Amino acid sequence: MSWITGPLAAFDLETTGTDIETDRIVTAAVVRLEPDGAVSAERTWLLDPGVAIPEQASAIHGISTDHAREHGVPPSSAVEDITRAVAEVLRSGTPLVVMNARYDLSLLDRECRRYGLESITERLGGVPSPVIDPLVLDKQVDKYRRGKRALHALCAHYGVSLDDAHDARADAVAAARVVRRMGEKYQRVGTMPLTDLHELQVRAAAEQAASLQAYLRRTTDPTAVVEPAWPVVPWNRRSGPAEAPREREPGGRAAAPLSRTAPGQVS
């Protein structure tokens, strides 16, 4: 049976910024979609990340520092719940759809380390799998298409509705529907065993990272280093994530720029 005819799960985060080593989770969602595209189960979280949410991030996902502090749950307990929910999906063998998985899954890994929790990789005893990333997969099956590859652009291209962009639940649902449409359109991908599909994306992500690195070095940054690993960027123990905050940071801070060793950003 093809994976496109079975259930899919999807995971999405909204965060304080774009740096996997320093930024924090603000909202998260894990949803299950049935073969007809209907959402049959969902879990969502709003966290008090323990730091001020930069205005630039709030402008994207709509969650302010004050709102998160008043209504959000403590980050350590929420990160445990989120990680457990994602691990349960992967243990079940249900494909986990994550748009730009290298970012969301790596940031979740760093949050686990920040709070002394077992990461998904540690819980599963190996790299999270099977993961389906519409960003990596779309770049692989339609390499030369011009235009943006952000989720809203993929939704428009594949005819999927996205009514509340940058809401974690809405983005997760849309990402799952996009990959199903992708699998229907590109039968070689849609009929591929999940193990083979996962390995295809590992290779594709590495190739895409190498191409991006070469482009950046030619055009803007001769020292650019783009992480090729997928779906989780390995943690550098020598410069690992910051410790859990003991108290809130006073005032706000600017959204962190894309680190040269962080996963790629989608425009």
Secondary structure, 3 states (H helix, E strand, C coil): CCHHHCCEEEEEEEECCCCCCCCCEEEEEEEEECCCCCEEEEEEEEECCCCCCCHHHHHHHCCCHHHHHHHCECHHHHHHHHHHHHHHHHHHCCCEECCCHHHHHHHHHHHHHHCCCCCHHHHHCCCCCCEECHHHHHHHHCCCCCCCCCHHHHHHHHCCCCCCCCCHHHHHHHHHHHHHHHHHHCHHHHCCCHHHHHHHHHHHHHHHHHHHHHHHHHHCCCCCCCCCCCCCCCCCHHHCCCCCCCCCCCCCCCCCCCCCCCCCCCC
